Amino acid sequence: MTANLLGFDLDGLAAFCERLGEKRFRAVQLLRWIHQRGASDFGAMTDLARSLRDKLPGLCEVRALPVLAQHESADGTIKWLFDVGEGNAVETVFIPEDGRGTLCISSQAGCAVGCRFCSTGAQGFSRNLSTAEIVAQLWFAEHYLRRQLGHQAHGLSERVISNVVLMGMGEPLQNYAALLPALRLMLDDHAYGLSRRRVTVSTSGVVPMIERLAADCPVALAVSLHAPTDALRDELVPLNRKYPIAELLDACLAYLPRAPRDFITFEYCLLDGVNDQDAHAEQLIALLQGHRGQGVPSKVNLIPFNPFPGSGLRCSSRARVQAFAQRLNAAGLVTTVRKTRGDDIDAACGQLAGEVQDRTGAAERLARPRPADTGQAERLQTDSVQPIIWQPRNEALS
Ligand code: SF4
């Protein structure tokens, strides 16, 4: 298979060009054509030398991911299901808001972490996505949305997606080698030109890789916490047995001096009767405000659980979520409740991809209208100062 140029950051593309006897500035030209203009036809890249335009098609291509399904919500949220081969699919979601467009992308097909409340985790791990497959989600979404909006594809000024969150399927820090060039492309002014504040990596707590990320490409960090004690977190996020909470919070403290924001976002999925009681809130306050005697500058993002078959878990009541949030806020922890978006196309994230993996005809069913959502009466629509992060998933938590 020929090389997919979506998998190269600037240095990688420069090395590729060098092997062809081309100068580095050709890599810059290619990057701009591909990522800023959405071009995939080398013949249309008019400022490339004719000889290079003729040479490239036999050596490489800009290869998009096939779209298995696309769902559009009445609120503008769009969810894509991409085919990554061999029965695997991954999900990507665009959430529009006033002045902001957030894309939630996946980093793995399946996930090995196995969080109890996560549909993706329940399916197990298939494989890491390549850099090209991670970037292809952004490349497709950005240029699809520009076409929909009638934007001219001339560069960063026409950008639709302003924020990217690595909160889709998979644990991004367990796919670090592929993640890093993808992050660099997101930040590169010749590609997507996003600020480090607007690219968020969400992790379930792969401590050594948090340290690597701080050194290599410190973007905004979100941590899937979900429990205030090791005993409970061991059950909900099995990775905790390897990297317990104290080590995780130490890594967060070490990350902060390099971070583009002066706080770490902690995600906490509320599960009825499991981690949503007043005592849990008090433990969480003590943990985040008291760690190593100094606390961790934090924002807490509470996430109403989105049930999926076989989870054995229930979402907390609306009143319980509000009481939990109020308790944290009263203690001085900035706390928000994640807005829900795209309810009419909703499913716990990973479910749709899991159906494809199970080869149960998901693509055909996706093409049909979904029945009205009847199980989410407790969902919240609360004011939030938090950047909106896609909620139609429970696995959007890593
Ligand atoms: S929540 Fe994230 S880390 Fe946990 S199983 Fe799901 S995708 Fe993996």
Residues whose N, C-alpha, C, O or C-beta is under 5 A from the ligand:
A	BS01	SF4	C111 V113 G114 C115 C118 T120 G121 G168 M169 G170 E171 S204 N394 E395 L397 S398
